[in-house]
Amino acid sequence: MPVPILLVTGFLGAGKTTVVNHLLAHAGGRRIAAVVNDFGAINIDAELIAGASDGVVSLSNGCICCSLEGDLLRTLATLLRRNPRPDYIVIETSGVADPADIVRNLMDPVILREALLETVLCVMDAATPLAALDDALLRAQLRAADIVALSKLDLADEGTDVRMREAIRAQRVPAVVVDAKHGEIPTALLFPAGVDRAPAPREPGPKRPAEERFETLSWTSERPISLPRLQRAIGRLAPKLARAKGLFETVEQPGRLTVFQFAGGRATLAPGEAPAAGVPRNRIVFIAELGVLSKAELDGIMEACVAGGEGS
Ligand SMILES: Nc1nc2c(ncn2[C@@H]2O[C@H](COP(=O)(O)OP(=O)(O)OP(=O)(O)O)[C@@H](O)[C@H]2O)c(=O)[nH]1
């Protein structure tokens, strides 16, 4: 029997990793292998997958849909050679990926014999401005989906759910739309095939030029960050950012990492693990539309956040 693949797509910061984490936490004894892909040199997502171990394989340095076709296929082949073989494979794409390109990659004859795309899930921030649904990338992600999961409904105004469902329907998206507060989607919905049924192969769709709209800037440092200064820095950077995430140590809480997230215009901090050896203590990835934020400007603003930095 081919191993069913779940492809998780959705715009930058929509809540894809949160869905994958929920799925892995509720695996119920199934062996689920996760392949996560970040758009950037530092693969933060692999670290944000709770209890990431040998079950999570990360692809960094680009977006699966364009530059890493070979890498994705090699990674899948390695996963499929594992003994015991995974029961399911989840591929989390980067937020700038067009899923049609990945669907086409998965039609590789060698992979097809052993693994088949079962479900394409598009995670969508419920508070996404309705006008953004006209964006070509977002539309491609929605159109490829079998299931659209509305995230962050807990943060949305009353009526958002209904408005968003109507807007998605107006785009003639054939998918089922479900709520996914904090990544909660029933596993049975994502992997509906019984053991006696192989998922059907699907149409790969037309080839599109790779998206070249966003760029990733990384910032690393060894000195702890001051929280009030970080707040000021994020205030200055926010208008230019599509997404940011990272791990760092603060002056206020030495010896522990803090997980930083900036998505949908909202910044959050959460406690993380102890710092790992061999990697910089502070690692933040910033994603912006091409040409909007320079590395020099970013470095200037971020260096002012570390103890002993400018403005201390
Ligand atoms: N309140 C709330 N926050 C959520 C929900 N889903 C995700 N988030 C938060 O949104 C932020 C981004 O979530 P991720 O799961 O990392 O998003 P992502 O789509 O994987 O991000 P990229 O891979 O960078 O594109 C994090 O701070 C999450 O905790 C939700 O349902 N409710």
The ligand as an SDF file (V2000), in Angstrom:
LIG
                    3D

 32 34  0  0  0  0  0  0  0  0999 V2000
   -4.5270   32.6420   18.7910 N   0  0  0  0  0  0  0  0  0  0  0  0
   -4.1850   31.7710   17.8320 C   0  0  0  0  0  0  0  0  0  0  0  0
   -2.9340   31.7820   17.3580 N   0  0  0  0  0  0  0  0  0  0  0  0
   -2.6050   30.8880   16.3910 C   0  0  0  0  0  0  0  0  0  0  0  0
   -3.5560   29.9440   15.8710 C   0  0  0  0  0  0  0  0  0  0  0  0
   -2.9280   29.2040   14.9170 N   0  0  0  0  0  0  0  0  0  0  0  0
   -1.6480   29.6660   14.8510 C   0  0  0  0  0  0  0  0  0  0  0  0
   -1.4620   30.6810   15.7300 N   0  0  0  0  0  0  0  0  0  0  0  0
   -0.2330   31.4830   15.9590 C   0  0  0  0  0  0  0  0  0  0  0  0
    0.1520   32.1140   14.7340 O   0  0  0  0  0  0  0  0  0  0  0  0
    1.5650   32.2120   14.6540 C   0  0  0  0  0  0  0  0  0  0  0  0
    2.0430   31.5620   13.3540 C   0  0  0  0  0  0  0  0  0  0  0  0
    1.7060   30.1710   13.4120 O   0  0  0  0  0  0  0  0  0  0  0  0
    2.5440   29.0480   12.6630 P   0  0  0  0  0  0  0  0  0  0  0  0
    1.8470   27.7540   12.8970 O   0  0  0  0  0  0  0  0  0  0  0  0
    3.9950   29.1340   12.9910 O   0  0  0  0  0  0  0  0  0  0  0  0
    2.3340   29.5380   11.1540 O   0  0  0  0  0  0  0  0  0  0  0  0
    2.9720   28.9300    9.8180 P   0  0  0  0  0  0  0  0  0  0  0  0
    1.9150   28.9910    8.7840 O   0  0  0  0  0  0  0  0  0  0  0  0
    3.5970   27.6020   10.0780 O   0  0  0  0  0  0  0  0  0  0  0  0
    4.1250   29.9830    9.4980 O   0  0  0  0  0  0  0  0  0  0  0  0
    5.2290   29.9300    8.3050 P   0  0  0  0  0  0  0  0  0  0  0  0
    5.7050   28.5010    8.2220 O   0  0  0  0  0  0  0  0  0  0  0  0
    6.3000   30.8590    8.7530 O   0  0  0  0  0  0  0  0  0  0  0  0
    4.5700   30.4010    7.0600 O   0  0  0  0  0  0  0  0  0  0  0  0
    2.1140   31.5120   15.9040 C   0  0  0  0  0  0  0  0  0  0  0  0
    2.3610   32.5030   16.8690 O   0  0  0  0  0  0  0  0  0  0  0  0
    0.9640   30.6150   16.3410 C   0  0  0  0  0  0  0  0  0  0  0  0
    0.9750   30.3430   17.7230 O   0  0  0  0  0  0  0  0  0  0  0  0
   -4.8960   29.9720   16.4050 C   0  0  0  0  0  0  0  0  0  0  0  0
   -5.8020   29.2170   15.9930 O   0  0  0  0  0  0  0  0  0  0  0  0
   -5.1500   30.9090   17.3750 N   0  0  0  0  0  0  0  0  0  0  0  0
  1  2  1  0
  2  3  2  0
  2 32  1  0
  3  4  1  0
  4  5  2  0
  4  8  1  0
  5  6  1  0
  5 30  1  0
  6  7  2  0
  7  8  1  0
  8  9  1  0
  9 10  1  0
  9 28  1  0
 10 11  1  0
 11 12  1  0
 11 26  1  0
 12 13  1  0
 13 14  1  0
 14 15  2  0
 14 16  1  0
 14 17  1  0
 17 18  1  0
 18 19  2  0
 18 20  1  0
 18 21  1  0
 21 22  1  0
 22 23  2  0
 22 24  1  0
 22 25  1  0
 26 27  1  0
 26 28  1  0
 28 29  1  0
 30 31  2  0
 30 32  1  0
M  END
$$$$
